[in-house]
């Protein structure tokens, strides 16, 4: 059973998340030849204050 964790900054709509999990599920099934029912996806959302790049919090960008 493939299990995928996706971490991203919060703010996506439920429709964007639906599209994301549908596309990721399809890609996994095509790659490893498994049924959609076997795929699990965990979405973890982070606040902009909890992630940084190049020494700056995303909140401060």
C-alpha positions in Angstrom: 0.0 0.0 0.0 1.7 3.3 -1.1 1.5 6.0 1.5 2.4 9.6 0.5 2.9 12.6 2.7 2.6 16.0 1.2 3.7 19.0 3.2 2.7 22.5 2.0 1.9 26.0 3.3 -1.7 26.3 4.2 -4.1 28.3 2.1 -5.2 25.9 -0.7 -8.9 25.4 -1.3 -10.7 22.1 -0.8 -11.0 21.9 -4.6 -7.3 22.3 -5.1 -6.7 19.5 -2.6 -9.1 17.3 -4.4 -7.3 17.9 -7.6 -4.0 17.3 -6.0 -4.9 13.9 -4.4 -6.6 12.8 -7.6 -3.5 13.6 -9.7 -1.1 12.1 -7.2 -3.1 8.9 -6.9 -3.2 8.5 -10.6 0.5 9.0 -10.9 1.2 6.4 -8.2 -1.1 3.9 -9.7 0.5 4.3 -13.1 4.0 4.1 -11.7 3.7 1.1 -9.4 0.6 -0.7 -10.9 -1.6 -0.7 -7.9 -5.4 0.0 -7.4 -6.5 3.4 -6.4 -8.0 1.9 -3.2 -4.5 1.0 -2.0 -3.2 4.6 -2.1 -3.1 6.7 1.0 -2.2 10.4 1.0 -1.6 12.5 4.0 -1.6 16.3 3.6 0.2 18.3 6.3 -0.3 22.1 6.2 2.0 24.5 7.8 1.5 28.1 8.7 3.8 30.6 6.9 5.4 31.4 10.3 6.7 27.8 10.6 8.7 27.5 7.4 11.7 29.5 6.1 13.9 29.7 3.0 17.2 31.6 2.6 17.1 32.6 6.2 13.7 34.3 6.2 10.3 33.1 7.4 7.7 32.9 4.7 5.6 35.3 6.9 8.3 37.9 6.3 8.6 37.5 2.6 
